[in-house]
Amino acid sequence: MTSPLPSSPYASVLDLAPVVPVVVIEDACDAVPLARALVAGGLPAIEVTLRTPVALEAIRAIADGVPGAVVGAGTVVTPEQVTRCVEAGARFLVSPGWTDVLLTAMRASGVPFLPGVSTVSEVVALLERGVREMKFFPAQAAGGTAYLKSLAGPLPQARFCPTGGIGPQNAPEYLSLPNVGCVGGTWMLPADAVAARDWDRIEGLARAASGLRDAGGTCR
């Protein structure tokens, strides 16, 4: 992730909040009220995953209808998706992994990006290419906080957004690490609350998540 966020005082998505909600939207009508609840709860960076047919429509709706949101696209795996997401209004891109072809497309997009890594070799390869900010995925399955602690010594220039298996219980441990800027998660978006359109409950859970900054996190 080498470009600053457009129209933002922050240099990186990693600096916006301790938690980036990872959102799967099944009904495009939910996009705006859901995003408003997250932003009201203190979580402005919102990753909408490309796992449903309405994902691009949801990104566009949030970009147009929620000024306080910094909406991004997740599960980006092809250059074509990069183009469509940016056209829809995505202000950052997140991939579960990376290839040179995908990395080239994300660089050319003009928006910040977080390529996914789970091995030391992948981290070193990205550092060689000038990329210092990455998604660590799947975080818990790939070694969790112990793995990231091991990377901090030899590769202190790399910063991570760990995602996968992270919740309110273990998020503070991740956020206490010097090489972790923020974490990604879904716990503030329980399926029953989304189905019931209980935006007040989601706002409350988002507010609790945004407070993890005070529980040992390093985000600024």
N, C-alpha and C positions, 0 to 999 in steps of 0.2 A: 504494500500500500504506500504509494509514493506521492500522491497528490493530496493537497489539503481539501477538506470538505468545502464545496461551493457555498458561499454566503454564510460562513460559519467562522467564529473565532477560534475554533478547535482545529488542530492539525490532523486529527485522526478520529475515526469512529471509536477507537479504544479509549479516548479521553472524554467521551460524552457522558457516560454513566457507568456504574459498576456492572450493570447487567444489560445485555442486548436481548430482548424477547425474540424468540424464534417462533414465528407465527405461521400456522397453516390455516388458510381461509377457505372454507367450503362454499360460503355464500358471499358474493361480492357486496351485498347490502350491509354486511357486518363490518366491512373494512374500516369505514370512517368512524363509527362509534367505538369500535374496539381500539383503534389508534388513538382516538381522543382520550379514552380511559387510561391507556398506557402513558401518554404524554402528561396527563393531569397527575398521574402517580409518580412522575419524575423519571420516566424512561423514554426519552425522545428518539433514540436510535432503535428502529424496528426492522427486523429482517423478515421479509415475507418470502417463504420458500416456494419454489416452483414445483410444488407437489400436487397442485390441483389445477383444473382447467381455467379457474377464474383468477389465478395468481397475478397475471399481468394487469387485468382489470382492477384488481384490488390495489396494486401498486399505484396505478394511475389515479385511482380515487383518493388514496391517502395523500399522494403528492399534490393533488389539486385542492383537497378539502380539509387538510389538517396542517396549517402553517407551522405549528410547533414541532412537527414530526420530521425526522431525518429517515426517510424510508429507503431501505435497501432490498436487494434481491438475494436470496440464498439458494443453495443447491444448483448453482450455475455450473454447467459442465460442458457447454459448447460455445463456440464463437457466435453462433446465431442467437443463442439465448442472451449473450452479452449485449448484442445490438438491440434486441427487442426490449430488454429490461431498461436500458438507458433511455430508449425512445419513450418508454412508459413513464419515466420520471424517477427511476432508481438513482439514488445519490451515492450508493456504494454497492459493491458486489462481494459475495462470499461463495467460495467453492469448497466442496468436501475434499478435494484433492486438486492436483494441477498437472498439466503437461506444458511443453513449450508452446504449442499451438494455442492453448487456452490462455496461457500467461501473456502471450503477445496480444491477443484480443482484449484482455482486461487492461493491459497497459494503454492500448490505443483508444480505449473507451473514454478516457479523460476523467473518470471518477475513481475514487479510492477503491481498493480491493484487498481482500483477505484470502489468499490461496490456502487451501488446507494441507496440513502436514501431520505425519504421525511417526516419522523416523528422523534420526540425526542427519542422514544423508540428504533427505528432502530439505531440511532446514539449511544445510550448508549449500546445497544447489541454489536455493532461493537467495541466500546471502551473496553468492557469486554473481547473481543477476541483479543485485541492488535492491532486493526486497527484504525489508526488515520486520514487517508486521504480518502475522500469519494467524490462521485459525488452527488450533490444535484439536484434532478430531480423529477418532472418537476418544475424548479425553480420558474418561475412567478406564475404558478397555485398553487404551494404549499406554497406560502406566500412571496416569493421574498426577498428583502433586509431586510424588517422588521422582517421576521422570522429568518433570519440568525443573525441579530443583537441580537435577543432574546436568541439565542443559545450561543453567545459568552461569556456571563457572567457565566452561570453554567457549560458550557462545553468548556472551552478555549483550551483544548488540541486537539479538532477536527478541521481539516482543510478541506475546500471544493473546488470543482470545480463545480459551478452552471451551469446547462445547461437546456435549454428549455425556449423559449420566450425572449432570450437575444439578443440584437443588439447593434449597436454603440451608441445609445442614452442612454441606461441604463447600459451598461457594466462598465463605469467608477464608477458608484455608487456601483456596486457589488465589484469592484476591490479595492475600498477604505476601505472595511471592513477588520478587522484584521484576521478574520478566513477564508478569501477567498484567495486562492493562484493564481487562474486563472479562466477564464470562458470558456465554450464551446459554439460554435455558428456556423452558416452557412452563415452569411450575406456576407462574402467575397467570396462566391461561388454562385452567382446568376445563376439561371437555364439557362438564355439566354446566359450568358458568357460561361458556360460550354458547352452548345450545339454548340456554335459558335467556340469553342476551342480558345477563346480569352484569352490566358494565360497572356498577358501583362496587361489586365484589372484586372485579378485575382491577379497578383503580386502587382498591385497598391493598391487594396483593402486590401490585406494582410499586406502591409507596413503600411497602415493607422491603421489597427487593432493592429499591433505590437507597434505602437506609443501610444496606450492607457496606456501603462506603465507610460507614462509621464502625464497622465490625472487623476492621483490619485490612480493608482493601487499599490498593495503591492508586486507584483512578483519581484523576484530578479534573 
